[in-house]
Amino acid sequence: MGTATEVGIDDTLPTIEASIFRAYDVRGLVGENLSPEIVHAIGRAFGSELQERSDNHTVAVGRDGRASSAGFLDALAQGLCYSGVDVIDFGLVPTPLVHYGAFKHNAGAAIVVTGSHNPASYNGLKFAIGQLPFSGSQLTRLYDRITCGNLGSCRAGALQAQKVVDEYITEVAAQIKLAKPLRVVIDCGNGASGVLSRQLFEAIGCEVIVLYEEVDSTFPNHHPDPAVPANLTDLCKAVVELRADAGIAFDGDGDRVGIVTETGENVWADRLLALFARDVLERNPASTVVFDVKCGLSVREAVAENGGKSVVSPTGHTNIKQHVCQHDAVLGGEFSGHFCFPDRWYTIDDAAYAGTRFLELVSQGSNASELFSNIARLPATPEILIPVEDHRKFEIIEHLTRCASFNGGESDNTDGVRIDFTDGWGLVRASNTSPKLSLRFEAESELALTRIKQLFKRELERIAPDLALQGWL
């Protein structure tokens, strides 16, 4: 253990843009509105905030594999120590392992340096205090502290490096029991999951083939976002050619997962959540499952058919975890591929653990496809993203809420505008992570799907005529 008394960065507070403090995290362009000096100041602000909020003044930190992340992590740790809190540095690990390490090593908070699934030119910070995300208006408090100079420095905090991967693998492997050996293909997408995937899935009893295992901040093979079907092309092909039992893909920082059956089918995350709900509710009857507004009808049906209670949350991993804790849920998930399993694990959206839970179910049946045979697969779209300036996207949603006409539909304003019809549903919401509108549609037939999409298209273009030029449907 050492102390951080020499921060190596000028003590003068940098100019900082309010726009990098977003709904779920801090996110910015490296070298433009995010720099080591800014990260250092954010570390000082968070350390000062933590000392007012908690008696536990230890922060667990870690990073993804982006080129800027190592320098940002150093600046963050120094800023935290400069504020007087102690720091445990887990180094290059998937995001869930920083939170896991915080639980196991009694840290009161966690911060991860990661750009998540964003392009390589971006980076950012994700925060938590205890089990709950530190987000939204709480992040704005950090900005206010920096701009007002309200940063404490009572002592030099202690800094220690700590390994967590082996500890994590041992605990997961002790819990996950495969009924038979499996062959699995893992696509790490050159992201942070490459540091543990091979060892983890071998430890639970799999024969493992790993694609794009080397951590590479340029993402040379494909963008590491399993929610985009095109990014799973190589995985689908490898699963079929190698006659694997399943395929698993991770995003850049390892907190979101995608899965592929033995036939090469990419199963969307809401159907995977329906599978998990059916399994978890069998052992925990009458319990609560949390899912976001982008999830389809299969989740609601699985929860109802298995005697559970559904809680619909706004999109975002921070919202999912907050609702899981608030409702004492046994399972939480969202369409982007975040899953948490407090039934048998920690309240962490942990992609690697979700992958092991999926394989546990695969091992108990004849094949992966069979698991989904009685989970509805209705005509549906992936998430559709329409570029819209940040200042306009919320205005459009507000106008749509007040003025749009969706005759025959039932409105849900949990997050944006979701309209449920007797034969399907549509959703439009403002993305909290980028200057875009997010849409998704599902229906009982292709004809109904087309009708609902056209209805939303008509109402959106009536409010914002320029959207007609983008050809989004």
N, C-alpha and C positions, 0 to 999 in steps of 0.2 A: 504494500500500500504506500502511495506517495501523496504529496500535497501539491496543489496547483496554486502557487503564489505568483508565478510569472506567466501571464496570459499570452504574451507574444503579440498582442494586438493593442493598438492605441486605445486608451481609456475613453477617448471622446466618442460619444454616441453617434452612430451613423444616421444619415437620412434614410427613412424607411417608408415604403408605400403601404397604405392601408389595404390595398387590393390583394396583397399576398396572404392576408389572414382570411381564409375561406371558411365555408361552413364546417368542414370536417378536419381541416389541417391547415398548415402553412404550405404554400406552393408558389414557386416562382421560376423565372428564367435565370439560369446560372450566368453570373457576370453582368446581368442587367438589373434585376431587382432582388437578387439573392446572392449574397457573398459571405465569406467567412466572418467579416466584421458584423454583418447583420445577424448571422446565426449566433455569434458570440453574444450580441446584445439580447437576442431572444432567450438564450440560455440564462443570462442574468435576470431577465424579467420573470421567467418561469420559476427559477430558484427563489426569487423574492416572493412570488405568489404562493409557492408551496409552503413556505415557512409561515404564512398567515393562515393557510387552509388546513394544515396537517401537523401532527406531532412527529410524523416520520419524515425526516429530511434527507432521505436517500433516494436517488434517482437512477434507475437502470437505463442504459442507452445502448444503441447498436445502429447498424447501417446496412444498406443494400450495396450492390456492386457497381454503382455508377461512378464515373471517373471523378466527380466532385465530392462524393460522399465521404471519403476518408478525411479530407481536409475539413469538411463541414462538421464531421463528428468530433474532430480534435477541438475545433472552435467552440462547439456546443459544450463539450465536457469542461473546457476551461472557463466558459461563461458561467456554467452552473457552479463550479467550484469557487469562482470569484464571488458569487452571491452568498456563499457560506454553506452550501449543501454538499453532501457526499455523493460520489458517483461510482457506479459499477458499470464498467465498459465491457460489453459482450462482443464487440467487434462486428465482423461481417457475418450476419446470420439473417434468416428470414424474419420478417416483422413479428410473427407470433412467438418466436423464441425469446425476443426481448421481453414481452409481457409474461411469458412462462418464467423466465429468469427472475423477473421482478417478484412474482409470487413465491418462488422457491428460495430466494435470497433476501426476502423481507424488505424489499424496496417499497417506498410509499408511492412512487410514481414511475412512469416509463416514457421515454421519448425515442422515436426511431427516425433516423435520417433516411428518407426514401422519396423517390419520385413516383413510386407505385407503378402504374401501367402507362404513365405519360411518356412522351418522346424523350430521347436522351438529353435534350437541351434543358429539360426541367429537373428540379429537385425540390425537396420539401421536408417537412417535419410532421410526425403524428404523435399525439400526446395522450396520456391517460394518468389519472390520479386514482389509486386503488383499482377497483374493478371497472370504473366508469371512464369513458372517453372524456377528454378535456377538449371541448369543441365549441363552435358557435360563438355566442356572446362572451364565453370565457376566453377565447382566443383574442377577442377585441380588447380585453383587459390587458393582455400582454403588449399590444400596440400602444395603448394608453400609457402604460408604465414607461415604455421607452420614450415616447414623445414628451412626457412630463418629467422624465429623469427620476422616476420613483423606483429606484433600484437599490436594494440593500446590499451591504458588504460587511458582515459582522466578523467573519473569520475566513481563513482559507480552508475550503472543504477538501476532503480526502478523495483521491482518485485511485481505483484499483481495477486491473484487468481481470476478467473472469471467463472461463470456458463454460459453455452450457449445452453444446450439441450432444455430447455423449450422455449426459444426464437425461436429456429429453428423450433420446432414442431408447435408453434403458427403460424409462417409465412407460412410454407408449408400447414397447414390445412386451412388457409385462402384462398389459391390459388387453391388447388385441389378440384374439385367438382365431386363426384360420382353420376351417374344418378340413381343408385339403391344400396342398401346395398350388400356387398360381404362377403363371408367367405374366408379367406386366411390363408395359412400355411406359416410361416416364419422360415427359418433355419438360425440361426445366427452362427452356426459352432463354438460356444464357443468363438467367436471373439468380437471385440469392439462394433459391432452393437447391442449386447445384452443390452446396456445401454439405447437404445431409441426405438427399433423396436416395442415393444408392444404398447407403448404410442402413437407413431407416427401413426401407421396404425389404431388404435382405433380412433384417433383424426380425421381421414378423413372419418370415418364411416364404418369401417370393423369389422366383428367378427374375432378375431385373435387367432390362435393357434401357439405357438412359440416352436420350437425345439431348444434344446441346447442353451438356453438363457444365462446361467451363463457364465461369462467371465472366461476362464480357459486356462492358457498358455500352458498346455500340450495337448490341443486339443484331449480329450479322445474319442470322438465319430467318427470323421472323419477329414481329413485335410481340412481347410477352403479355398478351391479353387474351385469356381463354374464352372470354365472352364473345369474341369476334370469330365466327366460324372459319374464316380463311386462315386464321392462325393455327388451326388444328389439322390442316391438310396433311402435313408430314406425319403427325401422330396417327391419324386415321389409316394412312397408307401402311405405316410400320406395323400397326396392330394386326392388320389383315395378312400382310406378307409373312410376318413372323409367327402367325397363328397364336397370338397372345390371348389371354383370357380377358384383358381390359387394357385401357390406356388412361393415363392421368396427366394433366397439364397444369402448370402453375403460372401465375403472373410474375412480374418482375421482383416483387418483394415477398412473395410466398404467402399471401393471405387470401388469395382467391384461387379456386380450383375449377377445372373442367374435366369431364370424363367421357370416355369413348367405349362402346361395347365391343365384344369380340367380332362383330360384323363390320366395324368401322363407323358405326353410327355415333354422331356427336349428340349426347343427351343434354338438353338445356337444363340449366340449374334449377328451375322451378320443378321440373319433373323429378330431378334428383332429390330435391327437398321433400317432395311428396313421398318418395321411397323412404327417406330417413324418418319422416313423420309416422309412417305406418309402423316402422320398426320400433321407434322410441315409445309410441303410445301403447304398443302391445305390452310393454313392461311398466308403463306409467299411465294407467288409464285415467281419463278425465283431466289430464294435464293440458298446459297451454303451449301452443306453438306460435312463434312470431315470424312474420314474413312481410316483405315490402309490397308496395302497390303495383309493382311491375310483374309480380308473379301471377301465373295463370290459374285457371279453374281447377287444375289437377291437385293443387295444394289444398285448396279449400275442401275439395271432395275427400281427399285422403284424411284430413283432420276430422271432418264430420263423420265419415264412415267408421273411424276408429275411436270415436267417443271423446275426441279432444276439443279444446276451445281455441279458436283462431283469434289472433290479434294482428291487425294490419298496421304496419308502421310506414312512415315516410322512408323513402329510399336513403341508403347510406349506412355504412357499417356502424357508425357511431349511434345512429338511431336504433338499429337492430339491437345492439348490446344494451342500450339504455332501456328499451322495452323488455328485453329478456330479464334484466334485473328487476325492473318495476313490477312485472307480472309473475315473477318466479317461474319463468318458462323452462321447459325441459329441452327446447330446441329453438334455434333461430337461424334464419337464412334469408338471402335475397337473390334476385335474378342475376346479379353480376358474378355470383359464385362465392360470396362470403357465407360461411357456416360456423355456428358455435354450438357446442354440445354440453351444456351444463348437467345433463343427466349422468354422464360418466367422466366428464373432463372439466377443465377450467372454463370460465366465461371469457373465452378468447376466440376470435374468428380465425381459425387455424386450418389452413388448406391441407397441409400434410396429414394432420390428424383426420380431417374429413376424408381424405383419400384412403386411409387405413380402415375407416369405418365402412366405406363403400366396398372395399375388397373383402372385409369380413363377411358382408352379406353375399357377395359373389361366391365365396367359398362354400356357402351353405346350400347353394342350388346347383342346377346343371350348367347355367351360363349367365352372363350379365344381361343379355337380351330378355331372358325369361323374367327377370326381376321387374321389368317395365311393361310386361305384356298386358297387365290389367290396370295400368296407369294411363289415363287418357292422353292421347297425342292429337290435339286438335289443330286445325289450320291456324297458324300464328306467324307473326313477324319476329325477327330479332329486335333488339333495341334500335330504333331509327334516330339518328342525331342530325339536327338541322342547325347549321351555324347561324347564330344570332348574337348581336352585340350584348355584352353583359348587362348594360343599363336598360336594354329593351326586353330581355327575356322574361323578367318578372312582370313588367308592364303588360306584355302580351297575355300572360297567364291570368293576371288580374282582370283584364278586359274580357277574356274568354269566360271567366267565372261569372262575370256580371251580365254579359250580353249574348252569349252563344245560345243557340236553340238546338237542343237534342231531343226532339219529341219522342216520347216512348221510352226514354232511358232514365235510369236512376243515378243521380250525381253523387260522387264521393270526392270531397276536397281534402282528403288526408294529406296529399302531396300533389299539387297541380289539379288537373281536372280528369277524373276517371268517370266514364259513363258506362254503366252496366245495362245491357239489353237482355231480353229473354234468350237471345241466340248468340251472345258474344259481348265483347267489351272493347273500349279504346281508352287510351291514356295519353295525355300530353302534360309535361311538367318541365320546369326550368332546371337544367343541370346545375348542381352545386359545385362541380369541379371544373367546368369549362364554359365558354360562351356559346352555349347550344341549348336548343330545346330537345327534350328526350321524349320519344313516342314509342308506344307498343300497342299491338292489336292481337286479339284472338277471337275465334268464332267457331260455331259448330259446323260450318261449311265454307267453302271458298267463296260462294256467292255472298253469304252474310259478311265474311271478312272484307270483301271488296266494298260492300255497301257501307260498312262502318268506317273504313278508311276514307272513303270519298266524303262521308259526312263530316269527319274531322277536317279534312282538307278544305272543304267549302267554308267551314266556320273560321279556320285559321287564316285563310286567304282573304276573307271578308274583313278581318281585323287588321291583318298585315299583308296587303296586296303584293309586296315584294317577295313574299315566300313562294308565290306562284312561279317565279323564275328559276327556282332551284330544282325542280323535277324530283321531289323527294318521295313521291309515290308513283 
